């Protein structure tokens, strides 16, 4: 997955629905094991093979969690990507739910201004039971390639 793919998703939706691209947003939802893909529309996408670096995804709590000792991270469950008009975007989180604005990078290589590099793809809010600052200090990110720089 790269910026080009996300742009193509938005362009495709904008063309099909006669909506300006700047009025669209992407909504991300990490799927849990029991969720079915049967209700997805033609405008929905399922992303497979993304890697969480510095954390793991806990399928029981549907939130970021600490990795096991000696592990840097794990493959993220499939992610449901949905295009929404900006006015229609709503959050499924309650006031008690904490989120971490997790950056997505093409690979593990990050620089000082990583959100402005060609490696930076996007940001997705992930549920967490800890403060966002905890994950920032750990350097948690979603990678399109695992930490050994092999495509997943």
SEGU-57413 format. One record per atom (N, C-alpha, C, O): residue number from 1; residue in one letter; atom name; y, z, x. Coordinates in steps of 0.05 Angstrom, whole numbers, plus 5000, padded with zeros to 4 digits. Example, Ala and Ser with C-alpha at 12.3 -4.5 7.8 and 13.67 -1.06 7.14 Angstrom:
! residues 2
1:A:N:4886:5156:5264 $
1:A:CA:4910:5156:5246 $
1:A:C:4934:5156:5264 $
1:A:O:4934:5169:5285 $
2:S:N:4955:5142:5257 $
2:S:CA:4979:5143:5273 $
2:S:C:5001:5157:5258 $
2:S:O:5023:5161:5268 $
This chain:
! residues 152
1:X:N:4977:5000:5017 $
1:X:CA:5000:5000:5000 $
1:X:C:5025:5000:5018 $
1:X:O:5025:5014:5038 $
2:X:N:5044:4985:5010 $
2:X:CA:5069:4984:5026 $
2:X:C:5092:4981:5006 $
2:X:O:5089:4978:4982 $
3:X:N:5116:4981:5018 $
3:X:CA:5140:4977:5001 $
3:X:C:5139:4952:4985 $
3:X:O:5148:4950:4963 $
4:X:N:5128:4931:4998 $
4:X:CA:5126:4905:4985 $
4:X:C:5109:4906:4960 $
4:X:O:5116:4893:4940 $
5:X:N:5087:4921:4961 $
5:X:CA:5070:4924:4937 $
5:X:C:5085:4938:4915 $
5:X:O:5084:4929:4892 $
6:X:N:5099:4960:4921 $
6:X:CA:5114:4975:4901 $
6:X:C:5136:4958:4889 $
6:X:O:5141:4959:4865 $
7:X:N:5149:4942:4906 $
7:X:CA:5170:4924:4896 $
7:X:C:5158:4903:4877 $
7:X:O:5170:4896:4857 $
8:X:N:5135:4892:4885 $
8:X:CA:5121:4872:4868 $
8:X:C:5114:4884:4841 $
8:X:O:5116:4870:4821 $
9:X:N:5105:4909:4841 $
9:X:CA:5098:4922:4815 $
9:X:C:5122:4924:4798 $
9:X:O:5121:4917:4774 $
10:X:N:5145:4932:4809 $
10:X:CA:5169:4934:4793 $
10:X:C:5179:4906:4784 $
10:X:O:5188:4903:4761 $
11:X:N:5178:4886:4801 $
11:X:CA:5186:4859:4794 $
11:X:C:5169:4848:4772 $
11:X:O:5179:4835:4753 $
12:X:N:5143:4852:4774 $
12:X:CA:5124:4842:4753 $
12:X:C:5131:4855:4726 $
12:X:O:5132:4841:4706 $
13:X:N:5135:4881:4726 $
13:X:CA:5141:4894:4701 $
13:X:C:5168:4885:4690 $
13:X:O:5171:4879:4666 $
14:X:N:5188:4883:4708 $
14:X:CA:5215:4874:4699 $
14:X:C:5214:4846:4687 $
14:X:O:5228:4841:4667 $
15:X:N:5199:4828:4699 $
15:X:CA:5196:4801:4688 $
15:X:C:5182:4801:4662 $
15:X:O:5191:4788:4643 $
16:X:N:5160:4815:4660 $
16:X:CA:5144:4816:4635 $
16:X:C:5159:4828:4612 $
16:X:O:5154:4821:4589 $
17:X:N:5176:4848:4617 $
17:X:CA:5189:4863:4596 $
17:X:C:5219:4858:4594 $
17:X:O:5233:4871:4578 $
18:X:N:5228:4839:4609 $
18:X:CA:5257:4831:4609 $
18:X:C:5275:4855:4612 $
18:X:O:5293:4860:4596 $
19:X:N:5270:4870:4634 $
19:X:CA:5285:4894:4640 $
19:X:C:5295:4891:4669 $
19:X:O:5281:4880:4686 $
20:X:N:5319:4900:4675 $
20:X:CA:5330:4900:4702 $
20:X:C:5314:4919:4719 $
20:X:O:5308:4941:4711 $
21:X:N:5308:4910:4744 $
21:X:CA:5292:4927:4762 $
21:X:C:5305:4954:4768 $
21:X:O:5291:4974:4772 $
22:X:N:5331:4954:4770 $
22:X:CA:5345:4979:4776 $
22:X:C:5344:4999:4754 $
22:X:O:5353:5022:4757 $
23:X:N:5334:4991:4731 $
23:X:CA:5330:5010:4708 $
23:X:C:5302:5021:4707 $
23:X:O:5295:5035:4688 $
24:X:N:5285:5014:4727 $
24:X:CA:5257:5022:4727 $
24:X:C:5252:5044:4748 $
24:X:O:5265:5045:4768 $
25:X:N:5232:5060:4742 $
25:X:CA:5223:5080:4761 $
25:X:C:5192:5080:4761 $
25:X:O:5179:5073:4741 $
26:X:N:5181:5089:4783 $
26:X:CA:5152:5092:4785 $
26:X:C:5145:5121:4779 $
26:X:O:5158:5140:4790 $
27:X:N:5124:5125:4763 $
27:X:CA:5114:5152:4757 $
27:X:C:5086:5154:4770 $
27:X:O:5070:5137:4765 $
28:X:N:5082:5175:4785 $
28:X:CA:5057:5179:4800 $
28:X:C:5042:5202:4787 $
28:X:O:5054:5223:4781 $
29:X:N:5015:5200:4785 $
29:X:CA:4999:5222:4775 $
29:X:C:4972:5221:4789 $
29:X:O:4957:5201:4787 $
30:X:N:4966:5242:4804 $
30:X:CA:4940:5244:4818 $
30:X:C:4919:5250:4797 $
30:X:O:4921:5270:4782 $
31:X:N:4899:5233:4795 $
31:X:CA:4878:5236:4775 $
31:X:C:4859:5259:4783 $
31:X:O:4854:5264:4806 $
32:X:N:4848:5272:4762 $
32:X:CA:4828:5292:4767 $
32:X:C:4801:5280:4761 $
32:X:O:4800:5258:4749 $
33:X:N:4779:5292:4769 $
33:X:CA:4753:5281:4766 $
33:X:C:4745:5274:4737 $
33:X:O:4730:5255:4733 $
34:X:N:4755:5290:4717 $
34:X:CA:4746:5284:4690 $
34:X:C:4763:5264:4675 $
34:X:O:4756:5257:4653 $
35:X:N:4785:5255:4687 $
35:X:CA:4803:5236:4673 $
35:X:C:4790:5209:4672 $
35:X:O:4779:5199:4692 $
36:X:N:4792:5196:4649 $
36:X:CA:4781:5169:4646 $
36:X:C:4803:5148:4651 $
36:X:O:4827:5153:4647 $
37:X:N:4794:5125:4660 $
37:X:CA:4812:5103:4664 $
37:X:C:4812:5084:4641 $
37:X:O:4825:5063:4642 $
38:X:N:4798:5091:4619 $
38:X:CA:4795:5072:4597 $
38:X:C:4821:5068:4581 $
38:X:O:4824:5046:4569 $
39:X:N:4839:5087:4581 $
39:X:CA:4864:5084:4566 $
39:X:C:4887:5071:4581 $
39:X:O:4909:5070:4571 $
40:X:N:4882:5061:4604 $
40:X:CA:4903:5049:4620 $
40:X:C:4911:5022:4609 $
40:X:O:4894:5007:4600 $
41:X:N:4937:5016:4610 $
41:X:CA:4947:4990:4601 $
41:X:C:4948:4970:4624 $
41:X:O:4942:4977:4647 $
42:X:N:4955:4946:4618 $
42:X:CA:4957:4925:4639 $
42:X:C:4981:4931:4658 $
42:X:O:4982:4919:4679 $
43:X:N:4999:4948:4650 $
43:X:CA:5022:4955:4667 $
43:X:C:5016:4979:4685 $
43:X:O:5033:4987:4701 $
44:X:N:4992:4990:4683 $
44:X:CA:4985:5013:4699 $
44:X:C:4969:5004:4723 $
44:X:O:4956:4983:4723 $
45:X:N:4971:5020:4745 $
45:X:CA:4957:5014:4769 $
45:X:C:4942:5039:4778 $
45:X:O:4953:5062:4775 $
46:X:N:4919:5036:4790 $
46:X:CA:4905:5058:4803 $
46:X:C:4904:5053:4832 $
46:X:O:4894:5032:4841 $
47:X:N:4914:5072:4848 $
47:X:CA:4914:5069:4877 $
47:X:C:4892:5086:4888 $
47:X:O:4890:5110:4883 $
48:X:N:4875:5074:4905 $
48:X:CA:4853:5088:4918 $
48:X:C:4857:5088:4948 $
48:X:O:4868:5069:4959 $
49:X:N:4847:5108:4961 $
49:X:CA:4846:5109:4990 $
49:X:C:4870:5119:5004 $
49:X:O:4873:5116:5028 $
50:X:N:4888:5133:4990 $
50:X:CA:4911:5145:5003 $
50:X:C:4900:5171:5016 $
50:X:O:4882:5184:5006 $
51:X:N:4913:5179:5038 $
51:X:CA:4904:5202:5054 $
51:X:C:4926:5223:5054 $
51:X:O:4949:5217:5060 $
52:X:N:4919:5248:5049 $
52:X:CA:4938:5270:5051 $
52:X:C:4936:5282:5079 $
52:X:O:4914:5291:5087 $
53:X:N:4958:5283:5094 $
53:X:CA:4958:5294:5121 $
53:X:C:4971:5321:5121 $
53:X:O:4994:5324:5111 $
54:X:N:4957:5341:5130 $
54:X:CA:4968:5369:5131 $
54:X:C:4961:5386:5108 $
54:X:O:4969:5409:5107 $
55:X:N:4947:5375:5088 $
55:X:CA:4939:5390:5064 $
55:X:C:4915:5376:5052 $
55:X:O:4906:5355:5062 $
56:X:N:4905:5387:5030 $
56:X:CA:4884:5373:5014 $
56:X:C:4893:5375:4985 $
56:X:O:4910:5391:4978 $
57:X:N:4880:5359:4968 $
57:X:CA:4885:5360:4940 $
57:X:C:4863:5376:4927 $
57:X:O:4839:5369:4929 $
58:X:N:4870:5398:4913 $
58:X:CA:4851:5414:4899 $
58:X:C:4847:5404:4871 $
58:X:O:4866:5405:4855 $
59:X:N:4824:5393:4865 $
59:X:CA:4819:5380:4839 $
59:X:C:4817:5401:4816 $
59:X:O:4821:5394:4793 $
60:X:N:4810:5426:4823 $
60:X:CA:4809:5447:4803 $
60:X:C:4837:5455:4794 $
60:X:O:4841:5459:4770 $
61:X:N:4855:5458:4812 $
61:X:CA:4882:5467:4805 $
61:X:C:4902:5444:4802 $
61:X:O:4924:5447:4793 $
62:X:N:4893:5420:4809 $
62:X:CA:4910:5396:4808 $
62:X:C:4935:5400:4824 $
62:X:O:4957:5395:4814 $
63:X:N:4932:5410:4848 $
63:X:CA:4955:5417:4865 $
63:X:C:4947:5415:4895 $
63:X:O:4924:5416:4902 $
64:X:N:4968:5413:4912 $
64:X:CA:4963:5414:4940 $
64:X:C:4951:5441:4948 $
64:X:O:4957:5461:4935 $
65:X:N:4935:5441:4969 $
65:X:CA:4922:5465:4978 $
65:X:C:4919:5464:5008 $
65:X:O:4922:5442:5020 $
66:X:N:4913:5486:5020 $
66:X:CA:4909:5488:5049 $
66:X:C:4883:5473:5057 $
66:X:O:4863:5476:5043 $
67:X:N:4883:5458:5079 $
67:X:CA:4858:5446:5088 $
67:X:C:4840:5467:5101 $
67:X:O:4849:5488:5109 $
68:X:N:4814:5461:5102 $
68:X:CA:4795:5478:5116 $
68:X:C:4802:5479:5145 $
68:X:O:4815:5460:5156 $
69:X:N:4794:5500:5159 $
69:X:CA:4799:5503:5187 $
69:X:C:4788:5479:5203 $
69:X:O:4766:5470:5198 $
70:X:N:4804:5468:5220 $
70:X:CA:4796:5446:5237 $
70:X:C:4801:5419:5224 $
70:X:O:4796:5398:5236 $
71:X:N:4809:5418:5199 $
71:X:CA:4814:5393:5184 $
71:X:C:4844:5389:5182 $
71:X:O:4859:5408:5177 $
72:X:N:4853:5364:5184 $
72:X:CA:4881:5357:5181 $
72:X:C:4888:5350:5152 $
72:X:O:4911:5352:5144 $
73:X:N:4869:5341:5137 $
73:X:CA:4874:5331:5110 $
73:X:C:4849:5319:5098 $
73:X:O:4827:5323:5108 $
74:X:N:4853:5303:5078 $
74:X:CA:4831:5290:5064 $
74:X:C:4841:5266:5048 $
74:X:O:4865:5262:5044 $
75:X:N:4822:5251:5038 $
75:X:CA:4829:5228:5021 $
75:X:C:4838:5239:4994 $
75:X:O:4826:5258:4983 $
76:X:N:4860:5228:4984 $
76:X:CA:4871:5236:4958 $
76:X:C:4855:5223:4936 $
76:X:O:4847:5200:4939 $
77:X:N:4850:5237:4914 $
77:X:CA:4837:5224:4891 $
77:X:C:4854:5200:4882 $
77:X:O:4877:5198:4889 $
78:X:N:4842:5183:4865 $
78:X:CA:4858:5160:4855 $
78:X:C:4885:5169:4843 $
78:X:O:4886:5190:4830 $
79:X:N:4905:5153:4847 $
79:X:CA:4932:5159:4837 $
79:X:C:4939:5138:4816 $
79:X:O:4937:5114:4820 $
80:X:N:4946:5148:4792 $
80:X:CA:4955:5131:4770 $
80:X:C:4985:5125:4774 $
80:X:O:5001:5143:4775 $
81:X:N:4991:5100:4777 $
81:X:CA:5019:5091:4781 $
81:X:C:5028:5077:4756 $
81:X:O:5015:5058:4747 $
82:X:N:5049:5086:4744 $
82:X:CA:5059:5076:4719 $
82:X:C:5089:5069:4722 $
82:X:O:5104:5084:4733 $
83:X:N:5097:5045:4713 $
83:X:CA:5125:5037:4713 $
83:X:C:5137:5046:4687 $
83:X:O:5126:5041:4665 $
84:X:N:5160:5059:4689 $
84:X:CA:5174:5069:4665 $
84:X:C:5204:5061:4667 $
84:X:O:5215:5059:4689 $
85:X:N:5216:5057:4644 $
85:X:CA:5245:5054:4644 $
85:X:C:5257:5081:4650 $
85:X:O:5248:5101:4640 $
86:X:N:5278:5081:4666 $
86:X:CA:5290:5106:4676 $
86:X:C:5297:5125:4654 $
86:X:O:5293:5149:4658 $
87:X:N:5306:5116:4632 $
87:X:CA:5313:5134:4610 $
87:X:C:5288:5146:4597 $
87:X:O:5290:5168:4585 $
88:X:N:5265:5133:4599 $
88:X:CA:5241:5142:4586 $
88:X:C:5224:5160:4604 $
88:X:O:5204:5172:4595 $
89:X:N:5231:5163:4629 $
89:X:CA:5215:5179:4648 $
89:X:C:5218:5208:4639 $
89:X:O:5240:5219:4636 $
90:X:N:5195:5221:4637 $
90:X:CA:5194:5249:4631 $
90:X:C:5175:5263:4650 $
90:X:O:5156:5250:4660 $
91:X:N:5179:5288:4655 $
91:X:CA:5161:5302:4673 $
91:X:C:5141:5317:4656 $
91:X:O:5146:5327:4635 $
92:X:N:5117:5318:4667 $
92:X:CA:5095:5331:4653 $
92:X:C:5092:5360:4664 $
92:X:O:5073:5374:4657 $
93:X:N:5111:5368:4681 $
93:X:CA:5109:5395:4692 $
93:X:C:5126:5414:4676 $
93:X:O:5147:5407:4665 $
94:X:N:5116:5438:4674 $
94:X:CA:5132:5459:4660 $
94:X:C:5151:5472:4680 $
94:X:O:5150:5466:4704 $
95:X:N:5167:5490:4670 $
95:X:CA:5186:5503:4688 $
95:X:C:5172:5520:4709 $
95:X:O:5183:5526:4730 $
96:X:N:5147:5529:4703 $
96:X:CA:5132:5546:4721 $
96:X:C:5118:5530:4743 $
96:X:O:5110:5541:4763 $
97:X:N:5116:5504:4739 $
97:X:CA:5102:5488:4759 $
97:X:C:5120:5480:4782 $
97:X:O:5142:5470:4778 $
98:X:N:5111:5485:4806 $
98:X:CA:5126:5478:4830 $
98:X:C:5117:5450:4839 $
98:X:O:5094:5443:4836 $
99:X:N:5136:5435:4850 $
99:X:CA:5129:5409:4861 $
99:X:C:5139:5407:4889 $
99:X:O:5159:5420:4897 $
100:X:N:5126:5390:4904 $
100:X:CA:5134:5383:4931 $
100:X:C:5141:5353:4933 $
100:X:O:5123:5337:4927 $
101:X:N:5165:5346:4940 $
101:X:CA:5172:5317:4943 $
101:X:C:5158:5306:4968 $
101:X:O:5170:5307:4990 $
102:X:N:5135:5296:4965 $
102:X:CA:5118:5288:4988 $
102:X:C:5124:5259:4996 $
102:X:O:5123:5241:4980 $
103:X:N:5131:5255:5022 $
103:X:CA:5137:5228:5031 $
103:X:C:5110:5213:5035 $
103:X:O:5090:5224:5041 $
104:X:N:5112:5187:5031 $
104:X:CA:5089:5169:5035 $
104:X:C:5097:5151:5059 $
104:X:O:5118:5139:5059 $
105:X:N:5079:5150:5078 $
105:X:CA:5083:5133:5102 $
105:X:C:5060:5113:5105 $
105:X:O:5038:5118:5096 $
106:X:N:5066:5091:5118 $
106:X:CA:5046:5070:5122 $
106:X:C:5024:5081:5141 $
106:X:O:5000:5075:5137 $
107:X:N:5032:5096:5162 $
107:X:CA:5013:5107:5181 $
107:X:C:5024:5134:5190 $
107:X:O:5045:5142:5183 $
108:X:N:5008:5148:5207 $
108:X:CA:5015:5175:5216 $
108:X:C:5039:5176:5234 $
108:X:O:5051:5197:5237 $
109:X:N:5047:5154:5247 $
109:X:CA:5069:5154:5265 $
109:X:C:5095:5159:5250 $
109:X:O:5102:5144:5231 $
110:X:N:5110:5180:5258 $
110:X:CA:5135:5187:5245 $
110:X:C:5156:5191:5266 $
110:X:O:5150:5202:5287 $
111:X:N:5181:5184:5259 $
111:X:CA:5203:5188:5278 $
111:X:C:5222:5208:5268 $
111:X:O:5218:5221:5247 $
112:X:N:5244:5212:5283 $
112:X:CA:5264:5232:5276 $
112:X:C:5277:5226:5249 $
112:X:O:5282:5244:5233 $
113:X:N:5282:5200:5244 $
113:X:CA:5294:5192:5218 $
113:X:C:5272:5177:5202 $
113:X:O:5276:5154:5195 $
114:X:N:5250:5191:5197 $
114:X:CA:5227:5178:5186 $
114:X:C:5232:5166:5158 $
114:X:O:5219:5147:5151 $
115:X:N:5250:5177:5142 $
115:X:CA:5255:5166:5116 $
115:X:C:5271:5140:5118 $
115:X:O:5274:5126:5097 $
116:X:N:5281:5133:5141 $
116:X:CA:5296:5108:5144 $
116:X:C:5281:5088:5162 $
116:X:O:5292:5067:5169 $
117:X:N:5256:5095:5169 $
117:X:CA:5241:5076:5186 $
117:X:C:5225:5057:5169 $
117:X:O:5224:5060:5145 $
118:X:N:5214:5037:5182 $
118:X:CA:5198:5017:5168 $
118:X:C:5171:5029:5159 $
118:X:O:5158:5018:5142 $
119:X:N:5164:5052:5170 $
119:X:CA:5139:5066:5164 $
119:X:C:5141:5081:5137 $
119:X:O:5121:5085:5124 $
120:X:N:5165:5089:5129 $
120:X:CA:5169:5104:5104 $
120:X:C:5166:5085:5080 $
120:X:O:5177:5063:5080 $
121:X:N:5150:5094:5060 $
121:X:CA:5145:5078:5036 $
121:X:C:5160:5088:5012 $
121:X:O:5175:5074:4999 $
122:X:N:5155:5114:5005 $
122:X:CA:5167:5125:4981 $
122:X:C:5164:5155:4981 $
122:X:O:5154:5167:5001 $
123:X:N:5171:5168:4960 $
123:X:CA:5167:5197:4956 $
123:X:C:5154:5201:4929 $
123:X:O:5161:5188:4909 $
124:X:N:5135:5219:4928 $
124:X:CA:5121:5226:4903 $
124:X:C:5121:5257:4900 $
124:X:O:5116:5271:4920 $
125:X:N:5127:5267:4876 $
125:X:CA:5127:5295:4872 $
125:X:C:5098:5304:4866 $
125:X:O:5086:5295:4846 $
126:X:N:5088:5322:4883 $
126:X:CA:5061:5332:4879 $
126:X:C:5062:5361:4870 $
126:X:O:5078:5377:4880 $
127:X:N:5044:5369:4852 $
127:X:CA:5042:5397:4843 $
127:X:C:5034:5414:4866 $
127:X:O:5018:5406:4883 $
128:X:N:5044:5438:4867 $
128:X:CA:5037:5458:4887 $
128:X:C:5040:5486:4876 $
128:X:O:5055:5490:4857 $
129:X:N:5024:5504:4887 $
129:X:CA:5027:5532:4879 $
129:X:C:5044:5548:4898 $
129:X:O:5051:5571:4894 $
130:X:N:5052:5535:4920 $
130:X:CA:5068:5547:4941 $
130:X:C:5096:5534:4941 $
130:X:O:5100:5513:4929 $
131:X:N:5115:5547:4954 $
131:X:CA:5141:5535:4956 $
131:X:C:5141:5509:4971 $
131:X:O:5124:5505:4989 $
132:X:N:5158:5491:4965 $
132:X:CA:5161:5465:4978 $
132:X:C:5165:5468:5008 $
132:X:O:5155:5452:5023 $
133:X:N:5179:5489:5016 $
133:X:CA:5185:5493:5044 $
133:X:C:5160:5497:5061 $
133:X:O:5159:5491:5084 $
134:X:N:5139:5509:5048 $
134:X:CA:5113:5512:5062 $
134:X:C:5102:5485:5071 $
134:X:O:5093:5483:5094 $
135:X:N:5102:5466:5053 $
135:X:CA:5091:5440:5059 $
135:X:C:5109:5424:5078 $
135:X:O:5099:5408:5095 $
136:X:N:5135:5428:5077 $
136:X:CA:5154:5415:5096 $
136:X:C:5148:5425:5124 $
136:X:O:5147:5409:5143 $
137:X:N:5144:5451:5127 $
137:X:CA:5138:5463:5154 $
137:X:C:5112:5453:5165 $
137:X:O:5109:5450:5189 $
138:X:N:5093:5447:5147 $
138:X:CA:5067:5437:5156 $
138:X:C:5068:5407:5162 $
138:X:O:5049:5395:5173 $
139:X:N:5090:5394:5154 $
139:X:CA:5092:5365:5158 $
139:X:C:5074:5349:5140 $
139:X:O:5065:5327:5148 $
140:X:N:5069:5358:5116 $
140:X:CA:5051:5345:5097 $
140:X:C:5063:5318:5088 $
140:X:O:5087:5316:5082 $
141:X:N:5046:5298:5088 $
141:X:CA:5054:5272:5079 $
141:X:C:5029:5257:5068 $
141:X:O:5007:5264:5075 $
142:X:N:5034:5237:5052 $
142:X:CA:5013:5219:5043 $
142:X:C:5014:5195:5062 $
142:X:O:5035:5184:5067 $
143:X:N:4991:5187:5072 $
143:X:CA:4989:5164:5090 $
143:X:C:4972:5142:5077 $
143:X:O:4953:5147:5063 $
144:X:N:4981:5117:5083 $
144:X:CA:4965:5094:5073 $
144:X:C:4942:5088:5092 $
144:X:O:4924:5073:5085 $
145:X:N:4942:5101:5116 $
145:X:CA:4921:5100:5135 $
145:X:C:4914:5128:5143 $
145:X:O:4932:5145:5143 $
146:X:N:4889:5133:5150 $
146:X:CA:4883:5161:5158 $
146:X:C:4895:5166:5186 $
146:X:O:4905:5148:5198 $
147:X:N:4893:5191:5195 $
147:X:CA:4906:5199:5220 $
147:X:C:4895:5185:5245 $
147:X:O:4907:5186:5266 $
148:X:N:4872:5172:5243 $
148:X:CA:4861:5157:5265 $
148:X:C:4871:5129:5265 $
148:X:O:4861:5112:5281 $
149:X:N:4890:5123:5248 $
149:X:CA:4902:5096:5245 $
149:X:C:4882:5075:5237 $
149:X:O:4885:5052:5245 $
150:X:N:4863:5082:5220 $
150:X:CA:4845:5062:5209 $
150:X:C:4851:5061:5179 $
150:X:O:4855:5082:5166 $
151:X:N:4852:5037:5169 $
151:X:CA:4858:5034:5140 $
151:X:C:4837:5047:5123 $
151:X:O:4813:5045:5128 $
152:X:N:4846:5060:5102 $
152:X:CA:4828:5072:5082 $
152:X:C:4829:5057:5057 $
152:X:O:4815:5064:5038 $
